[in-house]
Amino acid sequence: MFVGDLSEGDLKLVKAIQQLPLPTAVILGNHDHGRDRSGEVLRRQLTLLGDRHCGWSLRQWQSPPIAVVGARPCSAGGGFQLAKAVQAIFGPMSASESADRIEAAAKQAPSQWPLVILAHSGPTGLGSDAQSPCGRDWKVPALDWGDQDLAMALDRIRKDRVPDLVVFGHMHHDLKRGTGLRQTCVQDRFGTVFLNAACVPRRGSDSSGRQLCHFSWVEFLDGQLSQVSHRWFLPDSSLAYEQILFERATPLLKQC
């Protein structure tokens, strides 16, 4: 699953994703339309991705069985602002109409399968501190910078079922001006786990100079979310480091 901000409209990474021999789900981010308000840059990416892009739609596969519902594409957080490029392709809409689309896609998901919501920005309601999963850290005062339409959609979806997981990015793990680390995994009172996957940059090196690549890692067992972690892999695909964020038996919700 890709949470967006792949590039500033460059098609190289989109073409690479298109060629992956794996079940894939993508939601594009606010940087992916590349400052183009006409929507043409965004349209080229959507055309290449086809049904891999799940904005306002359901993406599902049977091995393993999982249903992925995409939220609003190209979100920049901060409540609800529909990007001009998105309007050019999908037409104008309100926050409530966007929530309707997310809810409608979720209703198509098989009830016995795990339900994952894939978004670029997370929802409002996860905290208003700078270190909150969607907290504004680049400007004082800190505040909740999540998406209102996603929060509305989750409230509506819960009337039928509780989503297992909401995965998003946008808000980087390292806070601005070296002020600390963001809380990247929380569970709400309904049981939904929220995971911020925006480790930026994803590639780097450790104190020994070994090259690393970050993945947010999720495991399901018997249809239930069992573990969430951040993992850093070496170029040979072996695991170098793991930080467990959530386990079904013993939740450990802590900072990245």
Secondary structure, 3 states (H helix, E strand, C coil): CECCCCCCCCCHHHHHHHCCCCCCCECCCCCCCCCCCCCHHHHHHHHHHHHHECECCEEEEECCEEEEEECCCCCCCCECCCCHHHHHHHCCCCHHHHHHHHHHHHHCCCCCCCEEEECCCCECCCCCCCCCCCECCCCCCCCECCEHHHHHHHHHHCCCCCCCEEEECCCCCECHHHCCECECEEECCCCCEEEECCCCCCEEECCCCCEEEEEEEEEEECCEEEEEEEEEECCCCCEEEEEEEEECCCCCCCEC
